[in-house]
Structures are given as structure tokens and as C-alpha cells.
Amino acid sequence: MNLLIIGQHGQVARELAAVAWPESIRVTQLGRATFDLARPAQFRTILEGGPWDLIVNAGAYTAVDRAESEPGEAFAINRDGPAALAGWCSENRVPLIHLSTDYVFDGTNHRPYVESDPVRPINVYGQSKAEGESAVRAALVTHVILRTSWVYSAHGRNFVKSMLRLAAERDELRIVRDQTGLPTAAPEIARAIAAMVRRIAAGEPIDWGTYHFTGAGETTWYGFASYLLETSKAFGGRCPRITPISTREFPTPAARPLNSRLECSKWRYSFDQELRPWRESCREIVRTLMHEAETPEAVTPENGTPETGTPETKPRMTS
Ligand SMILES: NC(=O)c1ccc[n+]([C@@H]2O[C@H](COP(=O)([O-])OP(=O)(O)OC[C@H]3O[C@@H](n4cnc5c(N)ncnc54)[C@H](OP(=O)(O)O)[C@@H]3O)[C@@H](O)[C@H]2O)c1
């Protein structure tokens, strides 16, 4: 089987590159420089030239706050690109695994969201992802839309890395405590995608459609920060005072859903896999990052400033 993965340097994309794929699955991974989702005419040529049996789209516009002032770019990458991609997949009978987000929901539910709940995004990023989902569904039967949330890893830009950097610089961190969600480690998402790919490659039946996949165990951004900084302390990190604040005290360009919890039973039953507790994954990633911090040559340019706002009050909270 020839598997094409779109996205190369993103959190999920990098973990997909680290999967121990069986020899029978030949993987080609293309980053934005070669496969730009905002340029369908160009990427169609790449699709036409390949022997693809299955495509995973791990590329997306993920700058939640910036999307409010760059809607054109967000919609081009998150809606129009996936629409064209799914259209090509339909014409050529190639299945597509496409990633999406909890931010397609408005967060007003009092229970975790199930796959069939109606979407109602409250920011531009969520709207662009929701419309991307609709476009994929409309164009292609053989699709999986995998919604996940609060993604973090040892690479790229994310909440865990922002927190560790800020903890080294500040004596107090003020963190939102009234948004609830499910942190998800990018290696776990890669594991979930690999399970689907293996099943498709083996010709086993799969129920096409939408799935939710996250880490196990809910928390708030405040709970997430408290746990990861406590953990980093065990590896020699600083643990400043953490003050819980409300969303109201933390204005951001993009509104965030208060309830980001995704119900993942459908995934668990369909793929017979348990979700990994987010604390376990978080501990591993914090340990890796703390070790890298002690080894200057291991630090990469990606360990930079998060895109959003001033450091103390606006760590990157992406979904
Ligand atoms: N981050 C989160 O908290 C979060 C939460 C819920 C859902 N998700 C979803 O999960 C998926 C993966 O997210 P992530 O955290 O891995 O994102 P990320 O770290 O921000 O990486 C984004 C990826 O998108 C690629 N990309 C950006 N613009 C592109 C373009 N014009 N054409 C092609 N590729 C482009 C980047 O390409 P290069 O590799 O070439 O740089 C990179 O691989 C996305 O669908 C996202 O919406 C993320």
C-alpha cells in the first residue's frame, strides 16, 4: 500500500513519521513546501503523479487567534484544500483520513460531545474546520474525520512547551480554570491513525465517518498546567505559583468553548483500543523536554515564542 501523509513539521505529522510502519506500507510524507493545501491546482499535479492508495491529511491552519484576522487563509487551508483533496480522492477511489477539532462545537453542552452532535463553532478557526469536515463528507464516502483536542507533543508549538518556558521565566502564572477538555498527546494520535491505516491496508472493513479520539481523563487548562509543572519539578524544573483565572479575565481574539470534551466510545469500540491517560503521556513528554533543556545542542528553533499574545497571560491554547 502507498500511503501519502500531508504535513511534515506539525505535531501530528512528526509523530506519524516516527511510526514503525510495516514494510508493506510505503509512506511518502510531504510538507507545505511541496504540498500546499492552499494551492489545489498545484497539489492536484502531485496527486495525479502518485500511486496513492490512502491519504492522511495532517496539515491545517491551526493559529486559532490569528485566524480571526486571517480568515481567508484559514478557510483556504482548512476548507477549500480538504474539499479539493476529497474531490480528487472520490474521482480516484482513494480513502482519506482527515483530522479535525473539538472547536467545531460551541462548548455549551453539559456532557462530552458525541460525533453526531450538531456543530456550532464560535471562532473562525472552528468554522473553517467545520466547513472542511462538511466538504470532505459531501465529496467522499470513504473518509474518516478524526476529531481530537488540546494537542501537545515534544515538538512544535503547544501549551506544554509554552508553560515550561514561562515557568523558567516567571514567578507567577495565571491560567484559565473554567475551560474543560481532554489533552491529547500527538504520539497517541499517530497511534490511532496507524491502527486505522493498518486495518485499511489489510482490507478489513471499516465504518467510514467521524470519530472522536483524545487522551483519557478530563481537566482544565489550570489542571493541565498544574500537573505538567509539578511533573517538571521532579525533573529539576521551576514551579512558579499558578493562579486560576476565569475566561473573562483572559480575553483572546478568538472565543474558546468552555466544554471541549469529546466522547470517544465509538473509537474505542470500533478499534478495540483504550485511550491512554493524558497524565501518562504528559509525564513522558515533560521528561523528554526537560532532558532536552539540559542538552543545549538538542534545542531546535521550534522551541520559540508561541504565536499568541504576551507570554504571562496568553500561553498557546490551540485546538
Ligand atoms: N494543535 C491542537 O491543539 C489541535 C487540537 C485539535 C485538533 N487539531 C487538528 O489536528 C491536526 C494536526 O494539528 P497539529 O497540532 O499537528 O498542527 P500543527 O503542529 O500546527 O501543524 C500544522 C501542520 O499543517 C501543515 N500546514 C500548514 N499550512 C499548510 C498548507 N498551506 N498546506 C499544507 N500543509 C500545511 C504544516 O505543514 P509543514 O509540516 O509543512 O510545516 C504542519 O504539518 C489539524 O487538523 C488540527 O486542526 C489540532
PDBQT file of the ligand as one rigid body, heavy atoms in Angstrom, charges set to zero:
ROOT
HETATM    1  N1  LIG A 401      -2.992  21.638  17.902  1.00  0.00    +0.000 N 
HETATM    2  C1  LIG A 401      -4.116  21.342  18.550  1.00  0.00    +0.000 C 
HETATM    3  O1  LIG A 401      -4.279  21.601  19.756  1.00  0.00    +0.000 OA
HETATM    4  C2  LIG A 401      -5.241  20.645  17.821  1.00  0.00    +0.000 A 
HETATM    5  C3  LIG A 401      -6.411  20.371  18.516  1.00  0.00    +0.000 A 
HETATM    6  C4  LIG A 401      -7.462  19.729  17.861  1.00  0.00    +0.000 A 
HETATM    7  C5  LIG A 401      -7.325  19.360  16.540  1.00  0.00    +0.000 A 
HETATM    8  N2  LIG A 401      -6.180  19.643  15.885  1.00  0.00    +0.000 N 
HETATM    9  C6  LIG A 401      -6.096  19.262  14.477  1.00  0.00    +0.000 C 
HETATM   10  O2  LIG A 401      -5.094  18.255  14.364  1.00  0.00    +0.000 OA
HETATM   11  C7  LIG A 401      -4.425  18.384  13.110  1.00  0.00    +0.000 C 
HETATM   12  C8  LIG A 401      -2.932  18.440  13.327  1.00  0.00    +0.000 C 
HETATM   13  O3  LIG A 401      -2.639  19.530  14.196  1.00  0.00    +0.000 OA
HETATM   14  P1  LIG A 401      -1.168  19.830  14.729  1.00  0.00    +0.000 P 
HETATM   15  O4  LIG A 401      -1.288  20.181  16.161  1.00  0.00    +0.000 OA
HETATM   16  O5  LIG A 401      -0.237  18.742  14.298  1.00  0.00    +0.000 OA
HETATM   17  O6  LIG A 401      -0.873  21.147  13.919  1.00  0.00    +0.000 OA
HETATM   18  P2  LIG A 401       0.480  21.967  13.806  1.00  0.00    +0.000 P 
HETATM   19  O7  LIG A 401       1.512  21.435  14.725  1.00  0.00    +0.000 OA
HETATM   20  O8  LIG A 401       0.117  23.394  13.855  1.00  0.00    +0.000 OA
HETATM   21  O9  LIG A 401       0.951  21.607  12.344  1.00  0.00    +0.000 OA
HETATM   22  C9  LIG A 401       0.227  22.052  11.252  1.00  0.00    +0.000 C 
HETATM   23  C10 LIG A 401       0.614  21.247  10.055  1.00  0.00    +0.000 C 
HETATM   24  O10 LIG A 401      -0.107  21.783   8.964  1.00  0.00    +0.000 OA
HETATM   25  C11 LIG A 401       0.776  21.967   7.906  1.00  0.00    +0.000 C 
HETATM   26  N3  LIG A 401       0.321  23.074   7.093  1.00  0.00    +0.000 N 
HETATM   27  C12 LIG A 401       0.088  24.364   7.458  1.00  0.00    +0.000 A 
HETATM   28  N4  LIG A 401      -0.303  25.066   6.383  1.00  0.00    +0.000 NA
HETATM   29  C13 LIG A 401      -0.313  24.209   5.332  1.00  0.00    +0.000 A 
HETATM   30  C14 LIG A 401      -0.612  24.326   3.969  1.00  0.00    +0.000 A 
HETATM   31  N5  LIG A 401      -0.975  25.501   3.422  1.00  0.00    +0.000 N 
HETATM   32  N6  LIG A 401      -0.509  23.236   3.177  1.00  0.00    +0.000 NA
HETATM   33  C15 LIG A 401      -0.111  22.047   3.688  1.00  0.00    +0.000 A 
HETATM   34  N7  LIG A 401       0.194  21.868   4.972  1.00  0.00    +0.000 NA
HETATM   35  C16 LIG A 401       0.087  22.944   5.786  1.00  0.00    +0.000 A 
HETATM   36  C17 LIG A 401       2.122  22.211   8.492  1.00  0.00    +0.000 C 
HETATM   37  O11 LIG A 401       2.968  21.877   7.451  1.00  0.00    +0.000 OA
HETATM   38  P3  LIG A 401       4.533  21.608   7.497  1.00  0.00    +0.000 P 
HETATM   39  O12 LIG A 401       4.625  20.283   8.164  1.00  0.00    +0.000 OA
HETATM   40  O13 LIG A 401       4.989  21.583   6.112  1.00  0.00    +0.000 OA
HETATM   41  O14 LIG A 401       5.069  22.745   8.319  1.00  0.00    +0.000 OA
HETATM   42  C18 LIG A 401       2.074  21.278   9.709  1.00  0.00    +0.000 C 
HETATM   43  O15 LIG A 401       2.453  19.976   9.365  1.00  0.00    +0.000 OA
HETATM   44  C19 LIG A 401      -5.039  19.596  12.436  1.00  0.00    +0.000 C 
HETATM   45  O16 LIG A 401      -6.050  19.179  11.564  1.00  0.00    +0.000 OA
HETATM   46  C20 LIG A 401      -5.657  20.377  13.567  1.00  0.00    +0.000 C 
HETATM   47  O17 LIG A 401      -6.744  21.158  13.135  1.00  0.00    +0.000 OA
HETATM   48  C21 LIG A 401      -5.129  20.268  16.491  1.00  0.00    +0.000 A 
ENDROOT
TORSDOF 0
